[in-house]
Structure formats: structure tokens, C-alpha cells
Amino acid sequence: MQPSDVSISAIIITRNESRNLADCLRGLDWCDEIIVLDSGSTDGTQELARSLGARVVVRADWPGFGPQKNRALDCVQTTWVLSIDADERVTPKLADEIRTIIARPDAANAYSLPRLSSYCDQFMRHGGWYPDQVVRLFRRGTARFSDDIVHESLQTTGRVGEMRQDLIHISYRSLDDVLEKMNRYSTAGALKAAAKGRTASLLSAWLHSRWAFLRAYVLRLGFLDGRLGFVLACSIAHETWYRHLKLWQLTREKPRTIAPHEQSESLD
């Protein structure tokens, strides 16, 4: 493929994402190519992606979110790249804005998108959840993902512009999702912190969790999101509590690595 100035590929990393992937891919039909890099799905994710026109690349081992996204990036041949998760949606207005921006001769090397996330079927605009600026659109060759096993970031050179249209994030469909992801987030976060030499105690876990609730519900106006704003602030506090408890435990025991089945390609 010979890339043109406005050619663009979407990259998605997946593992057992058949529930989310169809709606995600349908919002990307304007891209020149969609690349799905799958880490061994068993729920029909690969077949679904192919049926909807995506190019599927399989890498069964799991090196972490950042390295896995770099593998997907290495498959790209177009000028522009849009990195997206399976539980995210590009609206027609956002697609139009992206196409307009990459056609500009003075376009920046990368752009951040405001992300609007849902929590138990309600979109949350407070509590620190919005606008959740994420750098996802960039020129190929100007950026790579960090090597973090979770909450990876895009490392780019040059100016980073800001887009106006929201990237929709269907993050937590139910309280069951909240509890499941809370467990995985706290484990991955504790391991990431331990790898950086950080420590925790029972007191610090308690203090951090109380501060997390106060910051989300009061300082970041989470109460304006109604009853679910309170529930969200509580879940943020609980995730913080368990993350620090697990970090405390890791400092007292031999560290372990996260098994692939404990991770998800849609934790953002």
C-alpha cells in the first residue's frame, strides 16, 4: 500500500471482545484500513472482525498493553493512525472532524480526543471523568506507546492538537462489570507501582481511598451526576483501597506477574 497524505488506519487490540467489537468496527468504515491485533480470543472475535472487513493479526502471547499496541502500530502502512479500544465508538461527527484535520497542511503530529465514558448506562460528565483527554490520532512514525502493562500512554514528538468531538466510551455496562474491572485494575495498578519501587501501608491505603472519594465526589463535582455520581465515587475509592492493599501485600510477598486471563484489552 502506498500511503497518501490523508490515508488512515485504525488499530485495535482485542481479546474476547465479540460483545463490543461490532459496534466499534461499524463506526470505522471510513478508514482506509482497520487492523485488529488479537491475543488469542476464543469467543469468535477474530471471525467477527474479518466478517466486518478488518485485517486480523494474531499474537497469542501477551506482553502488556503498550507493547501489544506497538505490535499493531508496526502493521500500519498509512500516513495517519487512529488507536481505539473495542469498547469505544467513533461518531459520524468525530469521523468528519478527523478527516478534516488530517487533510490540513498545517496539521499537528498528534491530537487528543475528549472521551465521554458511560457508567452503568449513564454518561458521566463530572467526577474527573470528563473531558478525559486521550491522545489517539497521530502521524505514523512520530509516536510509540509506552511499555506499561496497563494505562499505557502515547509518546509523541512535536505539537499535540486538541479535537472537539467526543470519543464515546462504553466502559462499565453494569455493577458486575465494575467489580470485575475493579479487581483487574487494582491488581495491574499495584504491580505497576511495585515495579517502580513504590510501597504502601494499611494507613496509606485508607488515606488514599478517602481522598479519592472526596476528590471525585466533591472537588470534581461528581455529585452533579446524581445517584450514580455517588456510586462512581465509591467505586473509585474502593479501587484505590484495593490497589494500595495489593501493593502493600506485594511488598511483603514475592511479586507475581499478571496472567493473560486476568487482563482485558479494554481497561481504559
N, C-alpha and C positions, 0 to 999 in steps of 0.2 A: 504494500500500500504506500503510495506517495502522498505524504501529508500536505495539505494546503494550509493557508494561514488560519482558516476558521474550522478546520476539521477537529472533531472532539470525540473522545471515548469516555464512556462511563465504566468505572471499575467497582466491583462489589465482591467482598469476601463472604463466604457462606459456610454454614454447617447446619443442616437440618432446618432450613428456612422456608419450607414449602408453604407455611401459613402466611408468610409475609411477602414472598418474592414476587408473586404475580402482579400485585398492585404496584410494587416498586418498578418492575420492568415496563409495565404499560405506560408509565409516566416518562420513560426514557426513549420512546420510539423515534424521537427526533435526532438522537445521537447517531454518528456515523458508525459506531460500533459499541457493543456492550460486552464487557469481559467479566465473567463470573469465575472467580477462583475459589474452588470448593475444597474443603479439608475432610472429605470422606463422609458425605451425607448418606443417610440410609432411609430417608423419608420421601424420596422422589424429587429432591431439589434439583439435581443435575438434569433429569429428564424434563422437568418443568421449564428450566432455564433455556434448554435447547429448543423446546417447542415454541418459545416466545422470542426466538431469534438471537439469543445470546451465544457468545462463544464461551464454552466451558473448558476451564483448565483445572485439572485435579492435582492437588498436592496433599497427600493423606497425612503427612506429619504436621505438627503444629508448633511453630517456632515462637508464637506470640503475635499480637495484633499488628504491631508496627512492621516486623519482618514479613508477615503474610501480605500486608498491603503493598509493601515494596515488591514482592513477587508479582502481584497483579500489575503494578506500575511497570515492571520490566516487560510486560506483554504488550504494552501500548506502542503504537506507531504513529498516532495522530499528533497534531501540534498541541492540542489542549486536552486536559484530563479533568473529569468530574468524579471525585471519590464519594461514594454514597453507601449507606448501610441498607440492608434488606428491609428494615422497619422504617425507612424514611421515604418520603414521597416528594417528587418534583411536580409542582402545579404548572398548568399552562402558562400562567403569568411569570413564574420563575424561569421556565424554559425560554420564553420570549426575551426576558431580561438577559439571560446568559448568552443567547445568540446575538443580541445587540451589542453586548460588551466585548465579546471576543472578535467582533468584526471591526472594532475601533482601532485605528492605527496607534493610538496612544494608550492602549490597554496596559494595565499593570501586569506583573508576572503572576500574581495570585489574588484571589478575592475571598473574603469571608462572607458567610451567609447567616442571616438571623434564623435561628432554629426555634420553631414553635412545637413544644412537646405536649403530648397528652398524658394524663394520669387517671386511670380508671374511667375513660371515656370523656374526660373534661380537659380542654386545653388550658394550660396554666400560664398565666401572664405575670405572675409575681413569685415571690419566694426565691428569687435568684435563678429562676428557670427561663426567663425571657427578658431581653433577647439574648439567647445563648449563641454568641458569635462563634462559628466554626469555619476554619479555612478549608475549603473543599475544591475550589476551582483554581487551576493553575496551569501554566505552560509546562509541557514536558521538558525535563532537563533542568528545571530551575528549583525543584523541590524533591525531598525524600521524607519518608516517615521515620520518626524516632524508633528506637529499638524497644520501647516499653512493651511489656506483656499485656498491659491494659491501659486505657486512656492515653493512647499514643497521640502524638502531635505531628503536624506537618511542618518540617523545617524548610523554609524557603528563602531565597535571596531576592533582594530588590523590594520594591514598593508593594504593599498589600492593600488593595482597594476594598471597599465595602459595598455589598449589594443591598437592595431594599426589600425584595420579595422574600417571603418566608419559605424555608425548607421545613416541611411537615414531618414530625417525628412521632410515630405511633409507639411510644416507649413502654407503657405499662397498661395492659388491657384489663387487668383485674388485680385484686389483692393477692391472689395466688402468684401472679407474675411479680408483684412487689416483693413478696417473701423469697421467692426463688432467686431473683436477681440480687436482692439484698445479701443473701448468703454468698453468692459468687463474687459480687463486688467487694464485699468486706474481706474475703479471702485473698483475692487478687491484689487489693489495695494494701493489705498487711504484708504480703510477700514483696511487693514493690518497695514499700517503706523499709522493710528489713534489709533488702538488697542495697539500700542507700545508707545503711548503718544506723537507722533510727531505732529508738526504743520507746516503750510505753509502760505505764503502770496502771493499777486499778484506779488511782486517783485521777491520772491524766485522761483515762478513758471516760470517766464520769464527767469531768470538767468539759472535755471536748464535745461530748454528746449534748450537754446542757447548752453550751454555746452554739452548737449547730442548730438547735431548735429555736433559740432566741433570734439568731441571725436570719433564719428562713422565715419565721412566722411574724416577727416584729420589725426588725430592721429592714428586711427586704419585702415587707408588706404582704406576706403570704396570707394574712387574714382577709385580704381583699378577694381572694379566690374562694371564699365561703368555707363550707364544711370540709371540702376536700383539700383546701389550703391548710387546714389544721392537720388533717391526716397525712398530707405530704410532709409537713414539717416534722411530724412524729416519725415518719419512716426515714427521713434524713438523719434525725437524731439517733435512731436505732442502728442504722447502717454505720454511723460514726462510732457508736458504742462498741459494736461487734468488731469493727475494723481495728480499733485500738486494743480490744481484748485479745484478738488473734495475734496482733503484733506483740503484745505482752507475752503471750504464750510462746510465740516463736523465739523470743529472746531467752526463754527458759528451756527450750527443747531444740533438737536438731531441726533446721529448716527443711521444708519439703517443697517440691515443685507442684504446680497445678496440673492435674491430669486433664487431657483433652475434653473428657466428658463434663468437667467442672466449668468449662468456659463456653462463651457464646460469642458469635461474631456480631452481635447487635447490642453490646453493652453500653453504647454512648448515650 
